Amino acid sequence: MFSPPPRVASPYFRHIVDRFGNGSQRAPQPRVKLAFRRLSRAITFTVFLNLLLPSMHAQEGPKYLFGDWGGERSRLENAGVVLNLIYVNDLLADTQGDLANWSRVRGTLDIDFGKAELARGLKFHVTAMWQAGGVLGTYVGAIANPSSNASFNLTRLDSWWFEQALAHDRVFLRVGQFAGLDSYGVQQYGETYVAEPLGYALGNLITADYEPFAPAGTPAAEIRFVPSRRFYVKSAVFSGNRNQLRDDPSGTHFKFKDSPVIASEVGLLVAPTPSATTQTYPGSYKFGATVNPGPFSNIVTGQRSRTNYLVYFMANQRIYRAQAGSDRGLDVNFAFDWTPADITLNFSQITGGVRYHGLIPHRQSDTLSTGVVYSRIRGGAEKAIELNYSWRLSRWMTVQPVIQRYFDTGANPHSRDHIIAGFRTTFVL
């Protein structure tokens, strides 16, 4: 189930609602600057406390909040059955008094039939999701959502698929229901950031050609060719439902509708094999494109045309490691995309970021990250920056204080800038 459309605060969000006809309602939360000041103090306290506490418990102890079920969970994993349940909460506020709290519960089941000695090379995956709350991006009228999780209030079967490995694990065939943004245009370092284009995937892939997004997966099929550890090419076709959540609100109808979305990507991997004895610097460089051959309207003239497309480039590179065999060090990421400006309002996005994993010697499981998002529309651009610290309290709990600054929010030079602060809290149940 999902909620009615929200009251939107910018032309960009009106454009989103016009296309997808769905959104999240504004929660009845107070618009007070006191909430922002309290969040800012809490973030300062969290960072200070982080400097004092060692991270030994983040490396040890149970992987899950609810434990190993008397060893049964480990036995299932050894037999190829992995069950994960993750709860994430984003609490964000800005200096104007807007406050948004967003919660998500995501459950996944993965079965490796080869590991279970039932069918070599065959895997199965299924994901279900519940999420609800307030969307701060809607409140402030931002193009780049301050939360990569916040979208629509719903309970839905997001994805399920079977994948078969062939040709000595060089060809992989996948069929089922899944989201394009989970594989095409997705940010490799997404878990590091909170804002959407950095923390999930390039956001205008949705509005450019209706590429399905999580948790709105649609019927799809993919083929992936991996001739070596350093190179791959893949392509997929998705049902390009123009109203994914209205067409299939529960995710159980497996509904084909409207024109297909075709996505393709080529990837080059640098130093993909880790080493315990020498310093290695893995990296990935991806070029991709999506196309929808269906009808589109010119947003300037209103004339109808056929086909729209988007191209993107993404790079992730580790550039410094403190010692051999260690994850401690500096990583950088960059992404750029473009689609015709007469079809898509937000016709280009650029993202970039730097993160340091284990910056503080006795906090080796933590990550300090900063990133930028540049979102262009006709006649303007929105700029956003983010600074966050991922504080891993244990193997099953992470607290991530974040501060963001938006300039020309909504790509409107006359709109006020916004300072946003808050927390992301993650529990692996």
C-alpha angles and dihedrals in degrees: 000000000000139000132251120270117286130237100265125210106204141041089249094058091044085055091052093049092046090055101041103022093214141089146138124283123239109260118231093254126146120263098217131140088218090075091056093049091051091050091050091052091047091052091050091049091048093052092047092049090048090061091057102046123074119228097226091116090053088063096044139043130053121337092221135050091229093046132229096307092243092311094307093114092055091047091053092049091051087053092052100262116120122180120188131181118185129184118198127182126188117195111184134168136175133212092258090066100259111146126187129181117190127184131189134181115193124185125190135183121195124185122190104198091187092056088047088053092238105108124000115238096002121127135176129201133182131178130189126182143193120191138161143154143085126324112219092192089063093048095053096034096240125166093209106055111231088222123053089201102048115095124107134003106242152124109224148154096243104185146351130173147158120224126194124195116215140174095037093312095309099108123049125188120196127184132171135065120323144136123264093215089061089069110013117059092359119146112244092207093041096128088064097064138055104203113088105242089048098034100046122001142318102295102214092062085085098052095038099062109347096260103179117252134198125301089021100067118168135196108295147159130205139187120198125189118198109178092169142003089261102052141041140166125196140173135187140182120215133187100254098214107182092212103030097174096043092046092051112009095169097040091232101099097075090213124189112202140154124358122332126254115224119200128185133178139181119200135193117198122202121207093346095171115082120221131206094201106041134043111256130188111206119196141169130210118190135184118188146162139197127201136185116194093198129106121289133181124233104240091211104043100019091229118144122241137170127248132013129197144184131205126200143181124201131183132185121179137171107218105174136030124184094216143348116289092014131119091208110115151072126309131181131200135190136178136179132180138175138189130172110289094217091065105034123045095209093046099169140025131187123191132180137168150167127213134181117205113206096004092160109059096225092042099061096152094056128092131207112203140177128183144169134216124199113190119186131202130166107294099006152023138226119223124199133177129191136196120185142160120213106212112194107204095176139343089277103037132060129174117197118188112196140187122195133183122200122199121196089001112217089014087282112136090200095054120098121255118250131219112201129189134174150110139277113204121191128191124186101209 
